Amino acid sequence: MKKILIIINNMSYSDIINLSLSEIVGDFGYKQYANHGGIKWFGIGTSGYISVIYFLIRGLQGSQVILVNAAWDGVSAILESIVAIVFFGEYFTDKKQYLGVILISLGVFFLKIPNARKAPFVLPKLF
């Protein structure tokens, strides 16, 4: 039974934070591309999402999709909200939306994500 628990919880906060930060780069790169065009912004958005693929594979190795997805959604919502406010001056239109982000933070806490991976990441072979 202990071996099964290790397999289910192999991802770490580091995996999820890197996944979320990659998504932020992709989102804001594509936002700039959508509004202003340009190969630079398209390239930044694309590189962000290529990184998402790597960190998603890393997070999923030895973990469950349900846990990785819940953690990614929660951490991403928190980090992306902070980045949007601090760097881009974007704010919610309703104060209850801030409460929603606080509740998301509590939800991430209850997922009990480990601080470190229990097993090293090994890039899977394609063929």
CNS distance restraints for C-alpha pairs under 8 A (distance, minus, plus):
assign (resid   1 and name CA) (resid   5 and name CA) 6.63 0.50 0.50
assign (resid   2 and name CA) (resid   6 and name CA) 6.53 0.50 0.50
assign (resid   3 and name CA) (resid   7 and name CA) 6.46 0.50 0.50
assign (resid   4 and name CA) (resid   8 and name CA) 6.28 0.50 0.50
assign (resid   5 and name CA) (resid   9 and name CA) 6.24 0.50 0.50
assign (resid   6 and name CA) (resid  10 and name CA) 5.96 0.50 0.50
assign (resid   6 and name CA) (resid  62 and name CA) 7.92 0.50 0.50
assign (resid   6 and name CA) (resid 118 and name CA) 6.70 0.50 0.50
assign (resid   7 and name CA) (resid  62 and name CA) 4.72 0.50 0.50
assign (resid   7 and name CA) (resid  63 and name CA) 5.82 0.50 0.50
assign (resid   8 and name CA) (resid  62 and name CA) 5.99 0.50 0.50
assign (resid   8 and name CA) (resid  63 and name CA) 4.31 0.50 0.50
assign (resid   8 and name CA) (resid  64 and name CA) 5.66 0.50 0.50
assign (resid   9 and name CA) (resid  62 and name CA) 7.11 0.50 0.50
assign (resid   9 and name CA) (resid  63 and name CA) 5.39 0.50 0.50
assign (resid   9 and name CA) (resid  64 and name CA) 7.60 0.50 0.50
assign (resid   9 and name CA) (resid 113 and name CA) 7.26 0.50 0.50
assign (resid   9 and name CA) (resid 114 and name CA) 7.26 0.50 0.50
assign (resid   9 and name CA) (resid 118 and name CA) 7.74 0.50 0.50
assign (resid  10 and name CA) (resid  59 and name CA) 7.57 0.50 0.50
assign (resid  10 and name CA) (resid  61 and name CA) 7.12 0.50 0.50
assign (resid  10 and name CA) (resid  62 and name CA) 5.29 0.50 0.50
assign (resid  10 and name CA) (resid  63 and name CA) 5.39 0.50 0.50
assign (resid  10 and name CA) (resid 114 and name CA) 7.95 0.50 0.50
assign (resid  10 and name CA) (resid 117 and name CA) 5.30 0.50 0.50
assign (resid  10 and name CA) (resid 118 and name CA) 5.36 0.50 0.50
assign (resid  10 and name CA) (resid 119 and name CA) 6.45 0.50 0.50
assign (resid  11 and name CA) (resid  15 and name CA) 6.18 0.50 0.50
assign (resid  11 and name CA) (resid  16 and name CA) 7.57 0.50 0.50
assign (resid  11 and name CA) (resid  58 and name CA) 7.54 0.50 0.50
assign (resid  11 and name CA) (resid  59 and name CA) 4.91 0.50 0.50
assign (resid  11 and name CA) (resid  60 and name CA) 6.95 0.50 0.50
assign (resid  11 and name CA) (resid  61 and name CA) 7.39 0.50 0.50
assign (resid  11 and name CA) (resid  62 and name CA) 7.33 0.50 0.50
assign (resid  11 and name CA) (resid  63 and name CA) 6.23 0.50 0.50
assign (resid  11 and name CA) (resid  68 and name CA) 7.50 0.50 0.50
assign (resid  11 and name CA) (resid 113 and name CA) 7.46 0.50 0.50
assign (resid  11 and name CA) (resid 114 and name CA) 7.18 0.50 0.50
assign (resid  11 and name CA) (resid 116 and name CA) 7.50 0.50 0.50
assign (resid  11 and name CA) (resid 117 and name CA) 5.45 0.50 0.50
assign (resid  11 and name CA) (resid 118 and name CA) 7.68 0.50 0.50
assign (resid  12 and name CA) (resid  16 and name CA) 6.50 0.50 0.50
assign (resid  12 and name CA) (resid  59 and name CA) 7.42 0.50 0.50
assign (resid  12 and name CA) (resid 113 and name CA) 5.98 0.50 0.50
assign (resid  12 and name CA) (resid 114 and name CA) 5.02 0.50 0.50
assign (resid  12 and name CA) (resid 115 and name CA) 5.26 0.50 0.50
assign (resid  12 and name CA) (resid 116 and name CA) 4.99 0.50 0.50
assign (resid  12 and name CA) (resid 117 and name CA) 5.16 0.50 0.50
assign (resid  13 and name CA) (resid  17 and name CA) 5.86 0.50 0.50
assign (resid  13 and name CA) (resid 113 and name CA) 6.26 0.50 0.50
assign (resid  13 and name CA) (resid 114 and name CA) 6.36 0.50 0.50
assign (resid  13 and name CA) (resid 115 and name CA) 5.31 0.50 0.50
assign (resid  13 and name CA) (resid 116 and name CA) 6.93 0.50 0.50
assign (resid  14 and name CA) (resid  18 and name CA) 6.06 0.50 0.50
assign (resid  14 and name CA) (resid 115 and name CA) 7.07 0.50 0.50
assign (resid  14 and name CA) (resid 116 and name CA) 7.12 0.50 0.50
assign (resid  15 and name CA) (resid  19 and name CA) 6.13 0.50 0.50
assign (resid  15 and name CA) (resid  55 and name CA) 6.33 0.50 0.50
assign (resid  15 and name CA) (resid  58 and name CA) 6.87 0.50 0.50
assign (resid  15 and name CA) (resid  59 and name CA) 5.61 0.50 0.50
assign (resid  16 and name CA) (resid  20 and name CA) 6.05 0.50 0.50
assign (resid  16 and name CA) (resid  55 and name CA) 7.62 0.50 0.50
assign (resid  16 and name CA) (resid  59 and name CA) 6.81 0.50 0.50
assign (resid  16 and name CA) (resid  68 and name CA) 7.63 0.50 0.50
assign (resid  16 and name CA) (resid  71 and name CA) 6.82 0.50 0.50
assign (resid  16 and name CA) (resid  72 and name CA) 5.67 0.50 0.50
assign (resid  16 and name CA) (resid  75 and name CA) 7.15 0.50 0.50
assign (resid  17 and name CA) (resid  21 and name CA) 6.02 0.50 0.50
assign (resid  17 and name CA) (resid  72 and name CA) 7.81 0.50 0.50
assign (resid  17 and name CA) (resid  75 and name CA) 6.82 0.50 0.50
assign (resid  17 and name CA) (resid  76 and name CA) 7.65 0.50 0.50
assign (resid  18 and name CA) (resid  22 and name CA) 6.05 0.50 0.50
assign (resid  18 and name CA) (resid  55 and name CA) 6.66 0.50 0.50
assign (resid  19 and name CA) (resid  23 and name CA) 6.32 0.50 0.50
assign (resid  19 and name CA) (resid  51 and name CA) 7.42 0.50 0.50
assign (resid  19 and name CA) (resid  52 and name CA) 5.42 0.50 0.50
assign (resid  19 and name CA) (resid  55 and name CA) 5.06 0.50 0.50
assign (resid  19 and name CA) (resid  56 and name CA) 6.34 0.50 0.50
assign (resid  19 and name CA) (resid  72 and name CA) 7.14 0.50 0.50
assign (resid  20 and name CA) (resid  24 and name CA) 6.23 0.50 0.50
assign (resid  20 and name CA) (resid  52 and name CA) 7.72 0.50 0.50
assign (resid  20 and name CA) (resid  72 and name CA) 6.37 0.50 0.50
assign (resid  20 and name CA) (resid  75 and name CA) 6.64 0.50 0.50
assign (resid  20 and name CA) (resid  76 and name CA) 4.76 0.50 0.50
assign (resid  20 and name CA) (resid  79 and name CA) 7.35 0.50 0.50
assign (resid  20 and name CA) (resid  80 and name CA) 7.88 0.50 0.50
assign (resid  21 and name CA) (resid  25 and name CA) 6.36 0.50 0.50
assign (resid  21 and name CA) (resid  76 and name CA) 7.49 0.50 0.50
assign (resid  21 and name CA) (resid  79 and name CA) 7.63 0.50 0.50
assign (resid  22 and name CA) (resid  26 and name CA) 6.27 0.50 0.50
assign (resid  22 and name CA) (resid  48 and name CA) 4.80 0.50 0.50
assign (resid  22 and name CA) (resid  49 and name CA) 6.51 0.50 0.50
assign (resid  22 and name CA) (resid  51 and name CA) 5.69 0.50 0.50
assign (resid  22 and name CA) (resid  52 and name CA) 5.45 0.50 0.50
assign (resid  23 and name CA) (resid  27 and name CA) 5.95 0.50 0.50
assign (resid  23 and name CA) (resid  48 and name CA) 5.86 0.50 0.50
assign (resid  23 and name CA) (resid  49 and name CA) 6.12 0.50 0.50
assign (resid  23 and name CA) (resid  51 and name CA) 7.91 0.50 0.50
assign (resid  23 and name CA) (resid  52 and name CA) 6.00 0.50 0.50
assign (resid  23 and name CA) (resid  76 and name CA) 7.69 0.50 0.50
assign (resid  24 and name CA) (resid  28 and name CA) 6.05 0.50 0.50
assign (resid  24 and name CA) (resid  48 and name CA) 7.36 0.50 0.50
assign (resid  24 and name CA) (resid  76 and name CA) 7.74 0.50 0.50
assign (resid  24 and name CA) (resid  80 and name CA) 6.10 0.50 0.50
assign (resid  25 and name CA) (resid  29 and name CA) 5.85 0.50 0.50
assign (resid  25 and name CA) (resid  44 and name CA) 6.90 0.50 0.50
assign (resid  25 and name CA) (resid  45 and name CA) 6.21 0.50 0.50
assign (resid  25 and name CA) (resid  47 and name CA) 7.99 0.50 0.50
assign (resid  25 and name CA) (resid  48 and name CA) 4.98 0.50 0.50
assign (resid  25 and name CA) (resid  49 and name CA) 7.88 0.50 0.50
assign (resid  26 and name CA) (resid  30 and name CA) 6.04 0.50 0.50
assign (resid  26 and name CA) (resid  44 and name CA) 6.47 0.50 0.50
assign (resid  26 and name CA) (resid  45 and name CA) 3.78 0.50 0.50
assign (resid  26 and name CA) (resid  46 and name CA) 6.13 0.50 0.50
assign (resid  26 and name CA) (resid  47 and name CA) 6.81 0.50 0.50
assign (resid  26 and name CA) (resid  48 and name CA) 4.01 0.50 0.50
assign (resid  26 and name CA) (resid  49 and name CA) 5.29 0.50 0.50
assign (resid  27 and name CA) (resid  31 and name CA) 6.02 0.50 0.50
assign (resid  27 and name CA) (resid  45 and name CA) 6.28 0.50 0.50
assign (resid  27 and name CA) (resid  48 and name CA) 7.75 0.50 0.50
assign (resid  28 and name CA) (resid  32 and name CA) 6.21 0.50 0.50
assign (resid  28 and name CA) (resid  45 and name CA) 6.91 0.50 0.50
assign (resid  29 and name CA) (resid  33 and name CA) 6.25 0.50 0.50
assign (resid  29 and name CA) (resid  41 and name CA) 4.97 0.50 0.50
assign (resid  29 and name CA) (resid  42 and name CA) 6.43 0.50 0.50
assign (resid  29 and name CA) (resid  43 and name CA) 7.70 0.50 0.50
assign (resid  29 and name CA) (resid  44 and name CA) 5.14 0.50 0.50
assign (resid  29 and name CA) (resid  45 and name CA) 4.09 0.50 0.50
assign (resid  29 and name CA) (resid  46 and name CA) 7.84 0.50 0.50
assign (resid  29 and name CA) (resid  48 and name CA) 7.86 0.50 0.50
assign (resid  30 and name CA) (resid  34 and name CA) 5.86 0.50 0.50
assign (resid  30 and name CA) (resid  41 and name CA) 6.29 0.50 0.50
assign (resid  30 and name CA) (resid  42 and name CA) 6.00 0.50 0.50
assign (resid  30 and name CA) (resid  44 and name CA) 7.51 0.50 0.50
assign (resid  30 and name CA) (resid  45 and name CA) 4.78 0.50 0.50
assign (resid  30 and name CA) (resid  46 and name CA) 7.77 0.50 0.50
assign (resid  31 and name CA) (resid  35 and name CA) 6.25 0.50 0.50
assign (resid  32 and name CA) (resid  36 and name CA) 5.67 0.50 0.50
assign (resid  32 and name CA) (resid  37 and name CA) 6.94 0.50 0.50
assign (resid  32 and name CA) (resid  41 and name CA) 5.98 0.50 0.50
assign (resid  33 and name CA) (resid  37 and name CA) 4.24 0.50 0.50
assign (resid  33 and name CA) (resid  38 and name CA) 6.04 0.50 0.50
assign (resid  33 and name CA) (resid  39 and name CA) 7.81 0.50 0.50
assign (resid  33 and name CA) (resid  41 and name CA) 4.91 0.50 0.50
assign (resid  33 and name CA) (resid  42 and name CA) 5.55 0.50 0.50
assign (resid  33 and name CA) (resid  45 and name CA) 7.97 0.50 0.50
assign (resid  37 and name CA) (resid  41 and name CA) 7.00 0.50 0.50
assign (resid  37 and name CA) (resid  42 and name CA) 7.53 0.50 0.50
assign (resid  38 and name CA) (resid  42 and name CA) 6.44 0.50 0.50
assign (resid  39 and name CA) (resid  43 and name CA) 5.87 0.50 0.50
assign (resid  40 and name CA) (resid  44 and name CA) 6.24 0.50 0.50
assign (resid  41 and name CA) (resid  45 and name CA) 6.10 0.50 0.50
assign (resid  42 and name CA) (resid  46 and name CA) 6.05 0.50 0.50
assign (resid  43 and name CA) (resid  47 and name CA) 5.98 0.50 0.50
assign (resid  44 and name CA) (resid  48 and name CA) 6.17 0.50 0.50
assign (resid  45 and name CA) (resid  49 and name CA) 6.46 0.50 0.50
assign (resid  46 and name CA) (resid  50 and name CA) 6.14 0.50 0.50
assign (resid  47 and name CA) (resid  51 and name CA) 6.21 0.50 0.50
assign (resid  48 and name CA) (resid  52 and name CA) 6.32 0.50 0.50
assign (resid  49 and name CA) (resid  53 and name CA) 6.44 0.50 0.50
assign (resid  50 and name CA) (resid  54 and name CA) 6.76 0.50 0.50
assign (resid  51 and name CA) (resid  55 and name CA) 6.23 0.50 0.50
assign (resid  52 and name CA) (resid  56 and name CA) 5.80 0.50 0.50
assign (resid  53 and name CA) (resid  57 and name CA) 6.23 0.50 0.50
assign (resid  54 and name CA) (resid  58 and name CA) 6.22 0.50 0.50
assign (resid  55 and name CA) (resid  59 and name CA) 5.98 0.50 0.50
assign (resid  56 and name CA) (resid  60 and name CA) 6.03 0.50 0.50
assign (resid  57 and name CA) (resid  61 and name CA) 6.13 0.50 0.50
assign (resid  58 and name CA) (resid 121 and name CA) 6.47 0.50 0.50
assign (resid  58 and name CA) (resid 123 and name CA) 7.80 0.50 0.50
assign (resid  59 and name CA) (resid  63 and name CA) 6.89 0.50 0.50
assign (resid  59 and name CA) (resid  68 and name CA) 6.50 0.50 0.50
assign (resid  60 and name CA) (resid  64 and name CA) 6.42 0.50 0.50
assign (resid  60 and name CA) (resid  65 and name CA) 6.46 0.50 0.50
assign (resid  60 and name CA) (resid  68 and name CA) 6.51 0.50 0.50
assign (resid  61 and name CA) (resid 121 and name CA) 7.34 0.50 0.50
assign (resid  63 and name CA) (resid  67 and name CA) 7.30 0.50 0.50
assign (resid  63 and name CA) (resid  68 and name CA) 7.01 0.50 0.50
assign (resid  64 and name CA) (resid  68 and name CA) 6.23 0.50 0.50
assign (resid  65 and name CA) (resid  69 and name CA) 5.79 0.50 0.50
assign (resid  66 and name CA) (resid  70 and name CA) 6.11 0.50 0.50
assign (resid  67 and name CA) (resid  71 and name CA) 6.08 0.50 0.50
assign (resid  67 and name CA) (resid 111 and name CA) 7.50 0.50 0.50
assign (resid  68 and name CA) (resid  72 and name CA) 5.93 0.50 0.50
assign (resid  69 and name CA) (resid  73 and name CA) 5.96 0.50 0.50
assign (resid  70 and name CA) (resid  74 and name CA) 6.12 0.50 0.50
assign (resid  70 and name CA) (resid 108 and name CA) 7.73 0.50 0.50
assign (resid  71 and name CA) (resid  75 and name CA) 5.96 0.50 0.50
assign (resid  71 and name CA) (resid 108 and name CA) 6.01 0.50 0.50
assign (resid  71 and name CA) (resid 111 and name CA) 7.13 0.50 0.50
assign (resid  71 and name CA) (resid 113 and name CA) 7.78 0.50 0.50
assign (resid  72 and name CA) (resid  76 and name CA) 5.66 0.50 0.50
assign (resid  73 and name CA) (resid  77 and name CA) 6.02 0.50 0.50
assign (resid  74 and name CA) (resid  78 and name CA) 6.39 0.50 0.50
assign (resid  74 and name CA) (resid 104 and name CA) 5.71 0.50 0.50
assign (resid  74 and name CA) (resid 105 and name CA) 6.78 0.50 0.50
assign (resid  74 and name CA) (resid 107 and name CA) 7.37 0.50 0.50
assign (resid  74 and name CA) (resid 108 and name CA) 5.84 0.50 0.50
assign (resid  75 and name CA) (resid  79 and name CA) 6.06 0.50 0.50
assign (resid  75 and name CA) (resid 105 and name CA) 7.53 0.50 0.50
assign (resid  75 and name CA) (resid 108 and name CA) 6.96 0.50 0.50
assign (resid  76 and name CA) (resid  80 and name CA) 5.61 0.50 0.50
assign (resid  77 and name CA) (resid  81 and name CA) 5.93 0.50 0.50
assign (resid  77 and name CA) (resid 101 and name CA) 7.12 0.50 0.50
assign (resid  77 and name CA) (resid 104 and name CA) 7.71 0.50 0.50
assign (resid  78 and name CA) (resid  82 and name CA) 6.39 0.50 0.50
assign (resid  78 and name CA) (resid 101 and name CA) 6.29 0.50 0.50
assign (resid  78 and name CA) (resid 104 and name CA) 7.45 0.50 0.50
assign (resid  78 and name CA) (resid 105 and name CA) 6.90 0.50 0.50
assign (resid  79 and name CA) (resid  83 and name CA) 6.19 0.50 0.50
assign (resid  80 and name CA) (resid  84 and name CA) 5.95 0.50 0.50
assign (resid  81 and name CA) (resid  85 and name CA) 6.20 0.50 0.50
assign (resid  82 and name CA) (resid  86 and name CA) 5.99 0.50 0.50
assign (resid  83 and name CA) (resid  87 and name CA) 5.51 0.50 0.50
assign (resid  83 and name CA) (resid  88 and name CA) 7.10 0.50 0.50
assign (resid  84 and name CA) (resid  88 and name CA) 4.99 0.50 0.50
assign (resid  84 and name CA) (resid  89 and name CA) 6.27 0.50 0.50
assign (resid  84 and name CA) (resid  90 and name CA) 5.31 0.50 0.50
assign (resid  84 and name CA) (resid  91 and name CA) 7.48 0.50 0.50
assign (resid  85 and name CA) (resid  89 and name CA) 4.76 0.50 0.50
assign (resid  85 and name CA) (resid  90 and name CA) 4.84 0.50 0.50
assign (resid  85 and name CA) (resid  91 and name CA) 5.85 0.50 0.50
assign (resid  86 and name CA) (resid  90 and name CA) 7.95 0.50 0.50
assign (resid  92 and name CA) (resid  97 and name CA) 6.34 0.50 0.50
assign (resid  92 and name CA) (resid  98 and name CA) 7.20 0.50 0.50
assign (resid  93 and name CA) (resid  97 and name CA) 7.68 0.50 0.50
assign (resid  94 and name CA) (resid  98 and name CA) 7.67 0.50 0.50
assign (resid  95 and name CA) (resid  99 and name CA) 7.00 0.50 0.50
assign (resid  96 and name CA) (resid 100 and name CA) 6.42 0.50 0.50
assign (resid  97 and name CA) (resid 101 and name CA) 6.62 0.50 0.50
assign (resid  98 and name CA) (resid 102 and name CA) 6.43 0.50 0.50
assign (resid  99 and name CA) (resid 103 and name CA) 6.21 0.50 0.50
assign (resid 100 and name CA) (resid 104 and name CA) 6.18 0.50 0.50
assign (resid 101 and name CA) (resid 105 and name CA) 6.27 0.50 0.50
assign (resid 102 and name CA) (resid 106 and name CA) 6.48 0.50 0.50
assign (resid 103 and name CA) (resid 107 and name CA) 6.23 0.50 0.50
assign (resid 104 and name CA) (resid 108 and name CA) 6.28 0.50 0.50
assign (resid 105 and name CA) (resid 109 and name CA) 6.39 0.50 0.50
assign (resid 106 and name CA) (resid 110 and name CA) 6.46 0.50 0.50
assign (resid 107 and name CA) (resid 111 and name CA) 6.57 0.50 0.50
assign (resid 108 and name CA) (resid 112 and name CA) 7.43 0.50 0.50
assign (resid 108 and name CA) (resid 113 and name CA) 7.91 0.50 0.50
assign (resid 109 and name CA) (resid 113 and name CA) 7.60 0.50 0.50
